[in-house]
Amino acid sequence: MLRQALRTATRAAGQAARGFATQAGEQGKGGSSLPLFLGLAAAGGGLYYAKEQGMLDSILGAVPGTAGSAAASFKPDYNAVRKAIEDLLESNEDYDDGSYGPVLVRLAWHTSGTYDKSTNTGGSNGATMRFLPESNWGANAGLAVARDLLEPVKQKFPWISYSDLWTLAGATAIEAMGGPHIPWRPGRSDYAPDQFVALPDGRLPDGDKDAKHIRDIFYRMGFNDQEIVALCGAHTLGRCHSDRSGFLGPWTNAPTTFSNLYYVELTENKWHKKKWKGPLQYEDKSGQLMMLNTDMWLLWDKKFKPFTQEYAKNEEKFFNDFAAAFSKLLELGVPFPEGAQTV
């Protein structure tokens, strides 16, 4: 997009310059500098035209689709975007448990959870899940559903970046499903294909691993043990699919309601290894609910366990801690413009 805008602007300026220079040359063959002057003036005129037509928006930082003074007065309506997202959540009663909310939370989580604080790479900025190989990572299987679902919203509000849209969708879904308000602010930008540097696979959690793996993943992003346990509470939503992650089943009997029920089930239910041909996971006596190996380590690890027990008893505490940790997750590695405010 950037290169196309530059080519178009340069072409417009060049054509105008050639026209004026030719015209001036026909009027006088002497050594006058008038053709050069007119050519330069035309070039400037061409660039001005390109700017007014929005061709240089991505270079100058203007809002796409606005021109001239309109860009300065444009005010993005994020409430309208939130409303459009909310309208999609229960638009297909045949999808999973009747809500797209959980998969939108997973999209926001996985687009943000690639951050590495030691290299300052990854994170939600850039919306790099649009590109291979990240879009085809095993950990991101099934998230094309969420990305495709949000495409009409992007078309309706072309001024919002994909990276802002995906993270806002996750925050909106949590609130719409009964969860806490997630502080969110705009300012992410999308990488062009030629700006994209592929991230190494393996930056997202693997459900059949142990406490060391959990800490390796989350410490790399800059989280502590309390924040780790709080963020794992996102498993109160949705379910696993054998054709995506390989695991199967929901964590709770209310997979479209955000609550502390995940911790209640984890601490109060009885769990045993599921006997099947799939990857290691646990199930309760009914065989209807499941826990991943990483979930079980929130009970087995002596440093994780106190937070797990606390959240099972105190939903308000969980909501507050989750909102802070999830908001932090969505902002990892994002170079926000100076003065960016939550909306």
TIDOBA-325823 format. One record per residue (C-alpha): residue in three letters; z, x, y. Coordinates in steps of 0.02 Angstrom, whole numbers, padded with zeros to 5 digits, always signed. Layout:
ALAZXY;...
//
This chain:
MET+00000+00000+00000;LEU+00046+00141+00119;ARG-00113+00238+00086;GLN-00220+00083+00099;ALA-00145+00041+00268;LEU-00178+00217+00331;ARG-00357+00215+00267;THR-00389+00045+00345;ALA-00314+00095+00511;THR-00407+00260+00515;ARG-00570+00176+00467;ALA-00549+00046+00606;ALA-00510+00181+00733;GLY-00652+00291+00673;GLN-00780+00153+00679;ALA-00727+00105+00854;ALA-00733+00287+00910;ARG-00906+00313+00838;GLY-00968+00156+00924;PHE-00904+00207+01094;ALA-00959+00387+01075;THR-01134+00336+01023;GLN-01148+00214+01165;ALA-01090+00343+01290;GLY-01206+00475+01218;GLU-01355+00362+01242;GLN-01311+00339+01424;GLY-01300+00524+01462;LYS-01354+00680+01367;GLY-01268+00803+01483;GLY-01109+00902+01455;SER-00997+00760+01512;SER-00827+00739+01423;LEU-00842+00550+01441;PRO-00895+00523+01258;LEU-00744+00619+01196;PHE-00629+00524+01312;LEU-00700+00358+01259;GLY-00690+00408+01076;LEU-00507+00451+01090;ALA-00472+00291+01183;ALA-00560+00193+01048;ALA-00460+00281+00913;GLY-00301+00232+01001;GLY-00366+00056+01016;GLY-00403+00052+00831;LEU-00228+00108+00787;TYR-00155-00021+00906;TYR-00261-00154+00821;ALA-00202-00096+00651;LYS-00020-00104+00709;GLU-00041-00279+00780;GLN-00122-00337+00617;GLY+00027-00274+00516;MET-00073-00134+00432;LEU+00061-00006+00475;ASP+00214-00111+00433;SER+00265-00004+00285;ILE+00251+00154+00392;LEU+00342+00089+00544;GLY+00476-00007+00451;ALA+00420-00176+00515;VAL+00446-00335+00415;PRO+00290-00364+00309;GLY+00184-00508+00368;THR+00239-00502+00549;ALA+00146-00426+00694;GLY+00188-00365+00868;SER+00339-00447+00948;ALA+00357-00565+00799;ALA+00425-00421+00694;ALA+00565-00388+00817;SER+00620-00570+00821;PHE+00603-00602+00634;LYS+00768-00645+00548;PRO+00766-00647+00359;ASP+00842-00806+00288;TYR+00943-00747+00139;ASN+01025-00916+00118;ALA+00852-00988+00085;VAL+00824-00854-00047;ARG+00992-00895-00127;LYS+00945-01079-00131;ALA+00779-01040-00214;ILE+00869-00936-00346;GLU+00997-01073-00377;ASP+00857-01199-00402;LEU+00791-01092-00545;LEU+00953-01071-00641;GLU+00945-01234-00738;SER+00759-01267-00722;ASN+00730-01252-00909;GLU+00858-01337-01021;ASP+00776-01262-01175;TYR+00811-01082-01122;ASP+00962-01012-01216;ASP+01112-01118-01167;GLY+01021-01210-01029;SER+01039-01080-00891;TYR+00945-00926-00833;GLY+01104-00868-00745;PRO+01162-00744-00878;VAL+00994-00656-00891;LEU+00986-00638-00701;VAL+01158-00556-00704;ARG+01096-00439-00840;LEU+00943-00395-00736;ALA+01050-00351-00586;TRP+01170-00252-00697;HIS+01034-00152-00786;THR+00930-00114-00632;SER+01088-00043-00550;GLY+01173+00037-00701;THR+01050+00182-00714;TYR+01135+00276-00572;ASP+01189+00457-00597;LYS+01307+00520-00462;SER+01279+00704-00507;THR+01093+00694-00469;ASN+01095+00542-00353;THR+00955+00465-00455;GLY+00934+00291-00526;GLY+01019+00133-00464;SER+00947-00027-00395;ASN+00849+00052-00252;GLY+00664+00062-00293;ALA+00661-00079-00422;THR+00600+00049-00548;MET+00611-00072-00694;ARG+00440-00134-00637;PHE+00366+00024-00712;LEU+00348+00102-00883;PRO+00440+00172-00975;GLU+00597+00090-00901;SER+00530-00086-00919;ASN+00510-00055-01106;TRP+00678+00027-01139;GLY+00767-00054-01285;ALA+00916-00089-01172;ASN+00801-00190-01057;ALA+00720-00295-01194;GLY+00704-00475-01138;LEU+00725-00440-00952;ALA+00542-00477-00920;VAL+00600-00658-00930;ALA+00711-00631-00777;ARG+00583-00530-00680;ASP+00447-00659-00711;LEU+00566-00801-00666;LEU+00596-00724-00494;GLU+00413-00690-00456;PRO+00384-00859-00370;VAL+00535-00823-00259;LYS+00460-00656-00212;GLN+00295-00741-00171;LYS+00384-00872-00064;PHE+00484-00740+00029;PRO+00370-00586+00029;TRP+00481-00496+00155;ILE+00620-00468+00028;SER+00606-00314-00082;TYR+00612-00333-00271;SER+00768-00225-00274;ASP+00857-00337-00150;LEU+00795-00493-00239;TRP+00852-00439-00412;THR+01026-00389-00354;LEU+01046-00544-00246;ALA+00994-00651-00395;GLY+01134-00577-00500;ALA+01264-00605-00365;THR+01201-00782-00334;ALA+01203-00825-00519;ILE+01383-00768-00541;GLU+01442-00876-00397;ALA+01338-01025-00454;MET+01416-01015-00627;GLY+01593-01026-00558;GLY+01627-00843-00526;PRO+01692-00753-00372;HIS+01594-00719-00214;ILE+01503-00553-00235;PRO+01490-00454-00072;TRP+01305-00412-00054;ARG+01202-00333+00083;PRO+01015-00304+00100;GLY+00925-00142+00134;ARG+00851-00085-00030;SER+00668-00035-00034;ASP+00540-00035-00174;TYR+00455+00123-00234;ALA+00267+00128-00244;PRO+00193+00181-00412;ASP+00154+00355-00345;GLN+00335+00374-00283;PHE+00409+00332-00452;VAL+00492+00467-00555;ALA+00534+00405-00729;LEU+00718+00406-00773;PRO+00778+00468-00943;ASP+00820+00332-01068;GLY+01001+00319-01123;ARG+01084+00284-00957;LEU+01136+00107-01005;PRO+01276+00061-01127;ASP+01242+00048-01313;GLY+01344-00091-01393;ASP+01379-00006-01560;LYS+01462+00149-01485;ASP+01643+00199-01450;ALA+01760+00226-01303;LYS+01691+00400-01269;HIS+01517+00329-01249;ILE+01582+00194-01131;ARG+01667+00322-01020;ASP+01516+00438-01023;ILE+01406+00297-00960;PHE+01523+00229-00827;TYR+01600+00392-00768;ARG+01423+00455-00736;MET+01405+00312-00611;GLY+01575+00346-00531;PHE+01684+00208-00605;ASN+01863+00223-00667;ASP+01943+00142-00820;GLN+01999-00014-00727;GLU+01826-00043-00655;ILE+01749-00014-00827;VAL+01855-00152-00906;ALA+01819-00269-00759;LEU+01630-00243-00770;CYS+01632-00274-00958;GLY+01694-00448-00913;ALA+01513-00493-00876;HIS+01506-00524-01064;THR+01593-00688-01030;LEU+01415-00745-00993;GLY+01265-00765-01105;ARG+01231-00711-01282;CYS+01148-00574-01383;HIS+00977-00598-01463;SER+00925-00513-01624;ASP+00747-00494-01559;ARG+00807-00404-01402;SER+00965-00299-01421;GLY+00973-00325-01609;PHE+01144-00406-01594;LEU+01169-00593-01614;GLY+01278-00727-01538;PRO+01385-00771-01385;TRP+01553-00695-01338;THR+01629-00863-01289;ASN+01602-01049-01314;ALA+01562-01068-01129;PRO+01421-00942-01103;THR+01360-01017-00939;THR+01530-01022-00853;PHE+01602-00868-00771;SER+01785-00851-00819;ASN+01911-00735-00901;LEU+01879-00817-01070;TYR+01798-00657-01135;TYR+01966-00568-01124;VAL+02059-00717-01194;GLU+01947-00720-01347;LEU+01954-00532-01366;THR+02145-00524-01362;GLU+02192-00687-01449;ASN+02056-00714-01579;LYS+02044-00624-01746;TRP+01893-00512-01771;HIS+01813-00435-01924;LYS+01652-00342-01957;LYS+01502-00455-01977;LYS+01420-00439-02148;TRP+01235-00436-02114;LYS+01084-00320-02107;GLY+01094-00300-01919;PRO+01188-00170-01815;LEU+01378-00157-01815;GLN+01461-00304-01730;TYR+01615-00413-01755;GLU+01636-00600-01778;ASP+01780-00724-01776;LYS+01833-00834-01920;SER+01709-00970-01872;GLY+01564-00848-01872;GLN+01506-00925-01708;LEU+01574-00795-01586;MET+01542-00609-01582;MET+01605-00448-01507;LEU+01515-00282-01495;ASN+01595-00121-01551;THR+01610-00071-01368;ASP+01703-00234-01334;MET+01828-00197-01471;TRP+01864-00027-01395;LEU+01933-00115-01241;LEU+02074-00166-01358;TRP+02085-00010-01463;ASP+02088+00118-01322;LYS+02263+00139-01252;LYS+02201+00159-01072;PHE+02080+00014-01077;LYS+02198-00106-01166;PRO+02322-00140-01022;PHE+02181-00196-00907;THR+02106-00304-01045;GLN+02273-00390-01074;GLU+02303-00413-00888;TYR+02134-00498-00862;ALA+02165-00612-01011;LYS+02322-00675-00924;ASN+02267-00672-00743;GLU+02095-00741-00702;GLU+02119-00721-00515;LYS+02152-00535-00537;PHE+01997-00520-00645;PHE+01889-00612-00518;ASN+01948-00499-00375;ASP+01924-00339-00474;PHE+01757-00393-00546;ALA+01687-00441-00374;ALA+01734-00271-00303;ALA+01665-00173-00452;PHE+01504-00274-00467;SER+01469-00259-00281;LYS+01495-00071-00297;LEU+01377-00067-00447;LEU+01238-00153-00350;GLU+01251-00026-00209;LEU+01254+00136-00309;GLY+01133+00263-00235;VAL+01062+00143-00104;PRO+01024+00225+00065;PHE+01067+00072+00170;PRO+01006+00068+00350;GLU+01141+00105+00476;GLY+01240-00051+00517;ALA+01185-00149+00363;GLN+01302-00299+00346;THR+01346-00414+00201;VAL+01260-00582+00207;
//
